[in-house]
Amino acid sequence: MFIEVLLLIIVVTITHLLLTSRTSINKLNSVSLGWSLIILIYNALFLLLYNKGLNFQIYSSYNWLLESNILNWGDILITVDGISLFFITLSILLTPICIIMSWNAIDNLKKEFLISLFIILLLLIGVFSIMDIIGFYILFEAILIPMFLIIGIWGSREEKVKAAFYFFFYTLIGSLLMLLCIFKLYSLTGTTNYINLVTIELPSSIQFWMFLGFFASLSVKIPMIPFHIWLPQAHVEAPVAGSVLLAGILLKLGGYGFLRFGYPLFPIASEHFSPFIIILSLVAIVYASFTTCRQTDIKRLIAYSSVSHMGLVTLAIFCHSKEGVIASIIMMIAHGLVSSGLFMGSAVLYVRHHSRAIRYFRGLVVSMPIFSILTLILILANIGFPLTLNFIAEFLSILTAFNYSKIAGIITCLGALMSTVYALYFYNRVYFGSLSKHLLFSREMLEFEFQAFLPLILLTIILGLFPNIILEFMLPSSLINISL
């Protein structure tokens, strides 16, 4: 009943917001933050009660389409395991942070904005808990609609509508191939139930085409090169909440899809195409790192660094090893925490100076010392500094690459080196040096901004010191469900 209660609370939250007057901005903020914290507390209680030794837990079965002689779609299963649980938790954690960061940043249509946030949360929990591929596809695509509105309506600059359409059409067109493959799977097997499909061995020729269809959809969502064009554009134009959700959790839908569907459903095809995907991942790691070095916009720089880190995720997944599966999940969690914090930092600067041009800033450590310290911690985490969760993820990813091939390991190390170059150059350029005359009266972080940063930084450090907190939940699921 965990998922059902969670979804019910979110529906109650949306109803409460609908009944609240749109002119009462403070009440809308308070109601949404209060309900999001209730959801977070409920999720934390479930984590404490979760049985770490089991695989799928909290089964619920629903008959979506009535059985008949013409159509028998079968029951839809709602469940959680050690893989989906952390993505659900990350989605729930980022929601109150988005609300806090948007407290004063969003003025127009605040009610609709908050409702969109909770609709995205509702759909994300559905995506990560449903064990039916047609249900996964429907929820996977439904997330596009509120995210399209968030970028297109509440974006920060003139090209926000163009960026929203980039995001919408890139993802939608890629996903149509997955839909065709789902129909073909149903015609061959008579079921869309994930648990049943895992037990069915498809002919290798069918697997190849099915895998390519799923790959086309999921690689756009991650995104992999050359399907990454929409990401920097969407990040630059999105409001802070949009950037946090995009970087923090929506990019992880592709990685989750590869983990859940790639190897378990199409093992032969996954092995066959893994060298090609690993080459694409290595290109993404190096190309995105070099491209990041030449960015002049703070948000665009962080966006391209995300492409590089997601390259590490796909590399780890398609090496098809236990270390790779664990590395990919930890990397997605770590990236969700750190990149969200970095985008929030760019928003803090934009609110004060209405610019994200790197050359505009200099010497911020003088006028904003607390903010500079928090940003330094996030920058160090982003480059995989020891004692952070990113270090565990990058270490395991590089280990996986070397186990697969020495050349792959060396190229991965080059990507890690370049990430250090662009991250420290960015921090040195913006925060050190003599204070720019334009920034003399730059005010320090406000209390609510500090409160939004704190959980991300604490979790990055605590989970970096005690990674077994994640591994204890993950191990049964990652080794059983991924068929290793």
C-alpha positions as CSV (number, residue, x, y, z in Angstrom):
1,M,0.0,0.0,0.0
2,F,3.0,2.3,0.2
3,I,2.7,3.5,-3.4
4,E,-1.0,3.9,-3.3
5,V,-0.9,6.0,-0.1
6,L,1.9,8.1,-1.6
7,L,-0.1,8.7,-4.8
8,L,-3.2,9.5,-2.7
9,I,-1.4,12.1,-0.7
10,I,-0.2,13.8,-3.9
11,V,-3.8,13.8,-5.3
12,V,-5.0,15.4,-2.0
13,T,-2.2,18.0,-2.3
14,I,-3.3,18.9,-5.9
15,T,-6.9,19.1,-4.8
16,H,-6.0,21.4,-1.9
17,L,-4.1,23.6,-4.3
18,L,-7.0,23.7,-6.7
19,L,-9.3,24.9,-3.9
20,T,-6.8,27.6,-2.7
21,S,-7.3,31.1,-4.1
22,R,-4.7,32.0,-6.7
23,T,-4.3,35.5,-5.1
24,S,-3.1,34.0,-1.8
25,I,0.5,33.5,-2.9
26,N,1.9,32.9,0.6
27,K,-0.8,30.4,1.3
28,L,-0.1,28.5,-1.9
29,N,3.6,28.4,-1.0
30,S,2.9,27.2,2.5
31,V,0.3,24.6,1.5
32,S,2.6,23.1,-1.2
33,L,5.7,23.1,1.0
34,G,3.7,21.5,3.9
35,W,2.3,18.7,1.8
36,S,5.7,18.0,0.2
37,L,7.3,17.7,3.6
38,I,4.6,15.3,4.7
39,I,5.3,13.2,1.6
40,L,9.0,13.3,2.4
41,I,8.5,12.2,6.0
42,Y,6.2,9.3,4.9
43,N,8.8,8.2,2.4
44,A,11.5,8.3,5.1
45,L,9.4,6.1,7.4
46,F,9.0,3.6,4.5
47,L,12.8,3.5,4.0
48,L,13.3,2.6,7.7
49,L,10.7,-0.2,7.4
50,Y,12.0,-1.5,4.0
51,N,13.1,-5.2,4.0
52,K,16.6,-4.9,2.4
53,G,16.9,-8.6,1.9
54,L,14.0,-9.0,-0.5
55,N,13.6,-8.2,-4.1
56,F,10.2,-6.7,-5.3
57,Q,8.1,-5.6,-2.4
58,I,4.7,-4.1,-1.7
59,Y,2.9,-5.8,-4.6
60,S,-0.4,-4.3,-5.8
61,S,-2.2,-5.6,-8.9
62,Y,-4.9,-3.7,-10.9
63,N,-6.9,-4.9,-13.9
64,W,-6.5,-1.9,-16.2
65,L,-8.6,-3.1,-19.2
66,L,-11.5,-5.6,-18.5
67,E,-10.9,-9.2,-19.7
68,S,-12.7,-10.2,-22.8
69,N,-12.3,-12.6,-25.7
70,I,-11.0,-9.8,-27.8
71,L,-8.5,-8.1,-25.5
72,N,-6.9,-9.4,-22.3
73,W,-4.2,-6.9,-21.3
74,G,-3.6,-8.5,-18.0
75,D,-3.1,-7.0,-14.5
76,I,-0.8,-4.0,-14.0
77,L,1.6,-4.5,-11.1
78,I,2.7,-1.6,-8.8
79,T,5.8,-2.4,-6.8
80,V,9.1,-1.1,-5.6
81,D,12.6,-2.6,-5.3
82,G,16.1,-1.4,-4.4
83,I,16.5,0.2,-7.8
84,S,13.3,2.2,-8.1
85,L,13.1,3.1,-4.4
86,F,16.0,5.5,-4.6
87,F,14.7,7.2,-7.7
88,I,11.3,7.7,-6.0
89,T,13.1,9.1,-2.9
90,L,15.1,11.5,-5.0
91,S,12.0,12.7,-6.8
92,I,10.3,13.3,-3.4
93,L,13.4,15.1,-2.0
94,L,13.7,17.5,-4.9
95,T,10.0,18.6,-4.8
96,P,10.2,20.7,-1.6
97,I,13.6,22.0,-2.7
98,C,12.0,23.2,-6.0
99,I,9.2,24.9,-4.0
100,I,11.6,26.7,-1.7
101,M,13.8,27.9,-4.6
102,S,10.7,29.1,-6.5
103,W,9.2,30.9,-3.4
104,N,9.9,34.4,-4.7
105,A,11.2,33.5,-8.2
106,I,7.8,32.6,-9.7
107,D,5.2,35.4,-9.6
108,N,2.7,34.7,-12.4
109,L,0.4,31.7,-12.4
110,K,1.9,30.4,-9.1
111,K,-1.0,28.1,-8.5
112,E,-0.7,26.4,-11.9
113,F,3.1,26.2,-11.4
114,L,2.8,24.3,-8.1
115,I,0.2,22.0,-9.5
116,S,2.5,21.2,-12.4
117,L,5.3,20.3,-9.9
118,F,3.1,17.8,-8.1
119,I,1.7,16.3,-11.3
120,I,5.3,15.6,-12.3
121,L,6.0,14.0,-8.9
122,L,2.8,11.9,-9.3
123,L,3.9,10.7,-12.8
124,L,7.5,10.1,-11.7
125,I,6.4,7.8,-8.8
126,G,4.2,6.0,-11.3
127,V,7.1,5.5,-13.8
128,F,9.4,4.1,-11.2
129,S,6.9,1.7,-9.6
130,I,4.9,0.3,-12.5
131,M,5.9,-3.1,-13.8
132,D,4.1,-2.9,-17.1
133,I,5.8,-1.6,-20.3
134,I,2.8,0.0,-21.8
135,G,2.0,1.7,-18.5
136,F,5.7,2.8,-18.3
137,Y,5.5,4.3,-21.7
138,I,2.2,6.2,-21.0
139,L,3.6,7.7,-17.8
140,F,7.0,8.3,-19.4
141,E,5.5,10.4,-22.1
142,A,2.9,12.1,-19.8
143,I,5.8,13.8,-17.9
144,L,6.5,15.8,-21.1
145,I,3.3,17.8,-20.8
146,P,3.8,19.5,-17.4
147,M,7.6,19.9,-18.1
148,F,6.8,21.5,-21.4
149,L,4.6,24.0,-19.7
150,I,7.2,24.7,-16.9
151,I,9.8,25.6,-19.5
152,G,7.6,27.3,-22.0
153,I,5.5,29.5,-19.5
154,W,7.9,30.1,-16.6
155,G,11.2,30.1,-18.4
156,S,13.5,32.9,-17.8
157,R,14.4,34.3,-21.3
158,E,13.0,35.0,-24.8
159,E,13.8,31.6,-26.3
160,K,11.9,29.6,-23.7
161,V,9.2,28.5,-26.1
162,K,11.7,27.3,-28.6
163,A,13.5,25.4,-25.8
164,A,10.3,23.8,-24.7
165,F,9.5,22.6,-28.2
166,Y,13.1,21.2,-28.5
167,F,12.6,19.2,-25.4
168,F,9.1,18.0,-26.3
169,F,9.7,16.9,-29.9
170,Y,13.1,15.3,-29.4
171,T,11.8,13.2,-26.6
172,L,8.4,12.4,-28.3
173,I,9.8,11.4,-31.7
174,G,12.4,9.1,-30.1
175,S,9.7,7.5,-27.9
176,L,7.5,6.6,-30.8
177,L,9.9,3.8,-31.8
178,M,9.6,2.4,-28.3
179,L,5.8,2.4,-28.7
180,L,6.0,0.4,-31.9
181,C,8.3,-2.1,-30.2
182,I,5.9,-2.5,-27.3
183,F,3.1,-3.3,-29.7
184,K,5.3,-5.8,-31.4
185,L,6.2,-7.4,-28.1
186,Y,2.5,-7.7,-27.1
187,S,1.7,-9.3,-30.5
188,L,4.5,-11.9,-30.0
189,T,4.0,-12.7,-26.3
190,G,0.5,-11.7,-25.4
191,T,1.5,-9.7,-22.4
192,T,3.0,-6.3,-21.4
193,N,3.7,-7.4,-17.8
194,Y,7.4,-6.9,-17.0
195,I,7.6,-9.9,-14.7
196,N,6.2,-12.2,-17.4
197,L,8.3,-10.7,-20.2
198,V,11.6,-11.3,-18.3
199,T,10.9,-15.0,-18.3
200,I,10.3,-15.1,-22.1
201,E,13.3,-15.6,-24.4
202,L,12.8,-13.8,-27.7
203,P,14.5,-14.8,-30.9
204,S,17.8,-12.9,-31.4
205,S,16.6,-11.3,-34.7
206,I,13.5,-9.9,-32.9
207,Q,15.6,-8.8,-29.9
208,F,17.9,-6.7,-32.1
209,W,15.0,-4.6,-33.5
210,M,13.2,-4.4,-30.1
211,F,16.4,-3.2,-28.4
212,L,17.1,-0.5,-31.1
213,G,13.6,0.9,-30.6
214,F,14.0,1.1,-26.8
215,F,17.5,2.5,-27.2
216,A,16.3,5.3,-29.6
217,S,13.8,6.4,-26.9
218,L,16.0,6.1,-23.8
219,S,19.2,7.5,-25.3
220,V,17.3,10.8,-26.1
221,K,16.1,11.0,-22.5
222,I,19.5,10.5,-20.9
223,P,20.7,12.1,-23.3
224,M,23.5,10.4,-25.3
225,I,25.5,12.1,-28.0
226,P,24.3,12.9,-30.7
227,F,20.8,13.2,-29.2
228,H,21.9,15.8,-26.6
229,I,21.1,19.0,-28.5
230,W,17.9,19.7,-26.6
231,L,19.4,19.5,-23.1
232,P,21.6,22.7,-22.9
233,Q,18.8,24.7,-24.6
234,A,16.2,23.5,-22.2
235,H,18.4,24.1,-19.1
236,V,19.3,27.6,-20.1
237,E,15.7,28.7,-20.6
238,A,14.0,26.7,-17.8
239,P,13.3,28.3,-14.4
240,V,15.3,27.0,-11.5
241,A,12.7,24.3,-10.6
242,G,12.7,23.1,-14.2
243,S,16.5,22.8,-14.2
244,V,16.5,21.0,-10.9
245,L,13.9,18.5,-12.0
246,L,15.5,18.0,-15.4
247,A,19.0,17.4,-14.0
248,G,18.0,15.8,-10.8
249,I,15.5,13.1,-11.9
250,L,14.2,13.4,-15.5
251,L,17.6,12.5,-17.1
252,K,17.6,9.4,-14.9
253,L,14.5,8.0,-16.6
254,G,16.8,7.0,-19.5
255,G,19.3,5.2,-17.2
256,Y,16.5,3.6,-15.3
257,G,14.9,2.3,-18.5
258,F,18.2,0.8,-19.7
259,L,18.7,-0.9,-16.3
260,R,15.1,-2.2,-16.2
261,F,14.5,-3.1,-19.8
262,G,17.8,-3.3,-21.7
263,Y,19.5,-6.4,-20.4
264,P,16.6,-8.2,-18.7
265,L,14.3,-8.2,-21.8
266,F,16.9,-8.2,-24.6
267,P,20.1,-9.9,-23.2
268,I,21.5,-11.1,-26.6
269,A,20.9,-7.7,-28.3
270,S,22.3,-5.8,-25.3
271,E,25.5,-7.8,-25.5
272,H,25.6,-7.4,-29.3
273,F,25.3,-3.6,-29.3
274,S,27.3,-3.0,-26.1
275,P,30.6,-2.2,-27.9
276,F,28.9,0.4,-30.1
277,I,27.1,2.0,-27.0
278,I,30.3,2.0,-25.0
279,I,32.1,3.9,-27.9
280,L,29.2,6.4,-27.9
281,S,29.5,6.8,-24.1
282,L,33.3,7.3,-24.3
283,V,32.8,10.0,-27.0
284,A,30.2,11.6,-24.8
285,I,32.5,11.7,-21.8
286,V,35.4,13.3,-23.7
287,Y,33.5,15.5,-26.2
288,A,31.1,16.9,-23.5
289,S,34.1,17.6,-21.2
290,F,35.9,19.5,-23.9
291,T,32.7,21.3,-24.9
292,T,32.1,22.3,-21.3
293,C,35.5,24.0,-21.1
294,R,34.5,26.5,-23.8
295,Q,31.1,27.5,-22.4
296,T,30.5,31.1,-21.4
297,D,27.1,30.6,-19.7
298,I,27.0,29.1,-16.2
299,K,23.8,27.0,-16.9
300,R,25.1,25.8,-20.2
301,L,28.4,24.7,-18.6
302,I,26.6,22.7,-16.0
303,A,24.3,21.2,-18.7
304,Y,27.2,19.9,-20.8
305,S,28.9,18.5,-17.7
306,S,25.7,16.5,-17.2
307,V,26.1,15.0,-20.7
308,S,29.6,13.9,-19.7
309,H,28.4,12.3,-16.4
310,M,25.5,10.5,-18.1
311,G,28.1,9.1,-20.5
312,L,29.7,7.5,-17.5
313,V,26.3,6.0,-16.5
314,T,25.7,4.4,-19.9
315,L,29.3,3.1,-20.0
316,A,28.9,1.5,-16.6
317,I,25.5,-0.1,-17.6
318,F,26.6,-1.6,-20.9
319,C,29.9,-3.1,-19.5
320,H,27.4,-5.7,-18.1
321,S,29.1,-6.3,-14.7
322,K,28.0,-6.1,-11.1
323,E,30.3,-3.2,-10.4
324,G,28.9,-1.4,-13.5
325,V,25.2,-1.7,-12.4
326,I,26.1,-0.4,-8.9
327,A,28.2,2.4,-10.3
328,S,25.5,3.5,-12.7
329,I,22.8,3.7,-10.0
330,I,25.2,5.5,-7.5
331,M,26.3,7.9,-10.3
332,M,22.7,8.8,-11.1
333,I,21.8,9.4,-7.4
334,A,25.0,11.5,-6.9
335,H,24.5,13.5,-10.1
336,G,20.9,14.2,-9.1
337,L,22.0,15.7,-5.8
338,V,25.1,17.7,-7.0
339,S,23.9,19.0,-10.4
340,S,20.6,20.1,-8.8
341,G,22.7,22.1,-6.3
342,L,24.8,23.7,-9.0
343,F,21.7,24.8,-11.0
344,M,20.3,26.3,-7.8
345,G,23.6,28.2,-7.4
346,S,23.3,29.6,-10.9
347,A,19.7,30.7,-10.0
348,V,21.0,32.4,-6.9
349,L,23.4,34.5,-9.0
350,Y,20.8,35.2,-11.7
351,V,18.2,36.5,-9.2
352,R,20.8,39.0,-7.9
353,H,22.5,40.1,-11.2
354,H,20.2,39.0,-14.0
355,S,23.2,37.5,-15.8
356,R,24.7,34.0,-16.2
357,A,27.7,35.1,-18.2
358,I,30.9,33.8,-16.6
359,R,32.9,36.8,-17.6
360,Y,30.5,39.1,-15.6
361,F,31.5,37.6,-12.3
362,R,34.7,37.9,-10.3
363,G,35.7,37.8,-6.6
364,L,32.3,36.5,-5.3
365,V,34.1,35.0,-2.3
366,V,34.4,38.5,-0.9
367,S,30.8,39.5,-1.1
368,M,29.1,36.1,-0.7
369,P,31.4,33.9,1.4
370,I,28.8,31.4,2.6
371,F,27.5,30.8,-0.9
372,S,31.1,30.5,-2.2
373,I,31.8,27.7,0.4
374,L,28.6,25.8,-0.5
375,T,29.4,26.1,-4.2
376,L,33.0,24.9,-3.6
377,I,31.7,21.7,-1.9
378,L,29.3,21.0,-4.8
379,I,32.1,21.7,-7.4
380,L,34.5,19.3,-5.6
381,A,31.7,16.7,-5.4
382,N,31.1,17.2,-9.1
383,I,34.7,16.3,-10.0
384,G,34.6,13.2,-7.8
385,F,36.5,14.5,-4.7
386,P,37.0,11.8,-2.0
387,L,34.5,11.8,0.9
388,T,31.6,12.5,-1.6
389,L,29.2,10.1,-3.2
390,N,30.4,11.2,-6.6
391,F,33.9,9.8,-5.7
392,I,32.3,6.3,-5.1
393,A,30.4,6.5,-8.4
394,E,33.4,7.6,-10.5
395,F,35.8,5.2,-8.9
396,L,33.4,2.2,-9.6
397,S,32.8,3.6,-13.1
398,I,36.5,3.8,-13.9
399,L,37.1,0.3,-12.4
400,T,34.3,-1.0,-14.6
401,A,35.8,0.6,-17.7
402,F,39.3,-0.9,-16.9
403,N,37.8,-4.3,-16.4
404,Y,36.1,-4.0,-19.8
405,S,39.1,-2.6,-21.7
406,K,42.3,-0.7,-20.8
407,I,41.6,1.8,-23.6
408,A,38.1,2.5,-22.3
409,G,39.6,3.0,-18.8
410,I,42.2,5.5,-20.0
411,I,39.6,7.5,-22.0
412,T,37.3,7.5,-18.9
413,C,40.2,8.9,-16.8
414,L,40.8,11.6,-19.5
415,G,37.2,12.6,-19.1
416,A,37.5,12.7,-15.3
417,L,40.7,14.9,-15.7
418,M,38.9,17.3,-18.0
419,S,36.0,17.6,-15.5
420,T,38.5,18.8,-12.9
421,V,39.9,21.4,-15.4
422,Y,36.6,23.0,-16.3
423,A,35.1,22.8,-12.8
424,L,38.1,24.5,-11.1
425,Y,38.6,27.0,-13.9
426,F,34.9,28.0,-13.5
427,Y,35.2,28.3,-9.7
428,N,38.5,30.3,-10.0
429,R,37.1,32.6,-12.6
430,V,33.8,33.4,-10.8
431,Y,34.7,33.3,-7.1
432,F,38.4,34.2,-6.8
433,G,40.3,37.3,-7.8
434,S,39.5,41.0,-7.1
435,L,35.9,41.8,-6.6
436,S,34.2,43.2,-9.7
437,K,32.8,46.7,-9.4
438,H,29.5,45.4,-10.6
439,L,29.3,43.0,-7.6
440,L,30.2,45.4,-4.7
441,F,26.7,45.3,-3.3
442,S,25.9,41.6,-4.0
443,R,23.9,40.3,-1.0
444,E,24.7,37.0,0.7
445,M,22.4,34.0,0.5
446,L,19.1,34.3,2.1
447,E,18.0,31.8,4.8
448,F,15.5,29.9,2.6
449,E,18.2,29.5,-0.1
450,F,20.6,28.1,2.5
451,Q,18.0,25.6,3.7
452,A,17.4,24.4,0.1
453,F,21.1,23.7,-0.4
454,L,21.7,22.0,3.0
455,P,20.0,18.6,2.4
456,L,21.7,18.1,-1.0
457,I,25.2,18.8,0.5
458,L,24.7,16.8,3.6
459,L,23.4,13.8,1.7
460,T,26.3,14.0,-0.8
461,I,28.8,13.9,2.1
462,I,27.0,11.4,4.3
463,L,26.4,8.9,1.5
464,G,30.0,9.4,0.4
465,L,31.2,8.4,3.8
466,F,28.7,5.6,4.3
467,P,27.8,4.2,0.8
468,N,26.6,1.0,2.3
469,I,23.4,2.8,3.1
470,I,22.6,2.7,-0.6
471,L,24.3,-0.7,-1.3
472,E,22.2,-2.5,1.3
473,F,19.0,-1.5,-0.4
474,M,20.3,-2.0,-3.9
475,L,22.3,-5.3,-4.0
476,P,19.4,-7.9,-4.1
477,S,17.5,-5.9,-6.7
478,S,20.5,-4.9,-8.9
479,L,21.8,-8.5,-9.1
480,I,18.5,-10.3,-9.4
481,N,16.5,-8.0,-11.6
482,I,19.4,-7.2,-14.0
483,S,20.0,-10.9,-14.4
484,L,23.7,-10.8,-13.5
